[in-house]
């Protein structure tokens, strides 16, 4: 690769980016959420399967539905966030494979093997959720990704037909850097990696 991201860009997305739990006043516009998805969707998935589905929770009514599913420790930060993305995955993503991967009939592979389809949906939907976090940071948003909610209750409320399954939540907005704790340590290369 001849071009690399600038140091400022790497700081924005990785080195200086933090998980936020306290939010400044302000809205996350629908247009910004649209731009966020348009950027996040460009990340790779196996056979371009694209199983991630996102519900951006902004309205008071939807926040109340979400509130009923949250663990106590996540209530304040989520209710205060301007938007919360429910990152889910489509259990029948393969129905769109003729459009997304027209080069071969991979749809039938997943139809015949529901276990493979479920693993593929979860793995690739998780990857796409990570891309969404990076895209949000690239667009100037702070993120607060988390678990700590009742998946079954959330799915019953937001995805009652059972086709989509929730994976994790990500609060979005402009975080308050004054309320950040010191960054947690990370493993060194030698602790986490091996070259063979």
N, C-alpha and C positions, 0 to 999 in steps of 0.2 A: 504494500500500500504506500502510495507516495504522499498522501495527506493524512495528518493525524489531527485530532482535536486539540485545540489550544489548552494551555494550562488552566486558563480561566474556565473553559468549558468542562474540563475534567474536575475542577473544583466544584462547579455548579452541580454536576451530576453525581459525583462520587465523594471527593475528598472533603468538601465542606458541607455537603448535604447531610441533613440529620432527620431523624424521626421526630415529628412534632406532636405534642399533646395539648398545646395551648395555642389559640388562634387569635389573630387580630381581626377587628371588625372589617367587613367587606364581603362582597359577593364574588362567586366564581360564575362567570357568565356562561350561558348555554353555548355561545360561539366558541369560547375557550375549551369547553368540554368536547365540542365537536372537533376542534383542532387537536386536542389531546388524543382522541380515538384515531384520527387520521394518521397521526404520527406513530402511535403504538401498534397499529395494525400491520406496519411494515416489517416488524421483526419476524424471523423465520420460525416456522412450525413444520413438523414432519409432514411431507406430502402436501404442504400448504393447507393443512386441515382447519386451521383457524377456529378452534372450539370456544374461545373466550366469548362470553356474553357479559355485558355490563349494564347495571341499573345505577344511574346517578341520582342519589337521593338528596333533594333540595327542599321540597315543600314541607311545611309544618306537618301536614297530614302524614306524609310518607315518613318523616322523621319519627313521628309517634309510633308508627308501625314498626320501624326499626328499633326504637327504644325498647319495646317489649321483648326483643330478642337478645339484647346486650347483657353481658355480665356486668355486675356492679362497677367494677374497676374501669370500664370503658364508657360508662354513661356520660360523664361530664364532657370528656374530650370529643365524643361523637356528636352530642347534641349541640355543642358550640361550633363545630366545624361548619364552614359554609356549604360544603358538599361532602357526601360520602359515596364512594364507589363500591357497589357490591360486585365483586369479581366472581363470576360464575362460569360454568362450562356446560356446553350443550351435549347431553348424552346421545343425541342423534345428529351430531355434527356431520356424520357421513352422508346424510341426505343431500348436503350441498357439495359433496365431492365432485360430481360431474362438472359443476361450475368452477370450483376452486382448483381442481387437478384434472383437466380434460385429457391428459396425455395417456392415461391408463385407467382401467376399471378397478380402483381401489375401494370403491363403495361396497362392492360385494364381499370383499375381504372382511370389512368391519361388520357387515350384516350377519355373516356366518360365525363371527367370533365376538360375542358381546363382552367377554372379559378383556380382550384386546382393545375393543372400542372404548370401554370405560377407562382403562389405563392410559390410552392415548389422549382421551379428552382431558383427564386430570393433569397429566404431565404437560401437555401443550398449552392447556388453559393456564396453568401455573406460570409457564414461561411467558405467556402473553401478559399476565398480570404484572410480572417483573418489568416487561417492556413498558407497560402503562406507567409504572412508577418512574422509570427513567425519562419517559416522554413528559410526564408532569413536571419533573425537575427541569428539564430542558426548556420548558415553556414558562418557567418562573414560579411554579407552584411548589409549595411544601407538601410533604406527604406524611401520613400517620398510618402505615399499614398495620393490620392487627388480625389476630383471631379473637378469642374471648367473646364468643356469641354462640347462641344455640342454632346450629345449622338447620336442624329439622324444623324448628319453629320459624326461622327466617324463610326457608324454602316453602313452607306451607303458606306463609303470608305473601311472598313476592313471586313464587313460582309454583302455584297450586297444581298445575297439570303434571308436574314431576319431570318434565323434560330437562330443565336446567337445575344444576346443583351448585349451591354456594361453596366457594373456596375460602376467600378471605375478604376483609373489608379494608378500604383505604380512605381515610379522611383526607380532604384536599382543601387548600386555602393558603393563606399567608400566615406562617407560624410566627410565634413570638420568641425571638432568639434569646431574650432575657430570662426565659423560664426553662431553658435547656439545661439538663444535667451534663456533666462532663461526658465526652464520648467514651463508650465502652471499648475495652481493648479488642484487638483482632489477633488472630493467629498469624505467626510468621510463615513465610514460604516453606521453611523447613518443617514446621509443625503440621502444615496442611497439605503439602505437595511432595511428589516424588517424580523424578525424571528417570525413565527406564530405557 
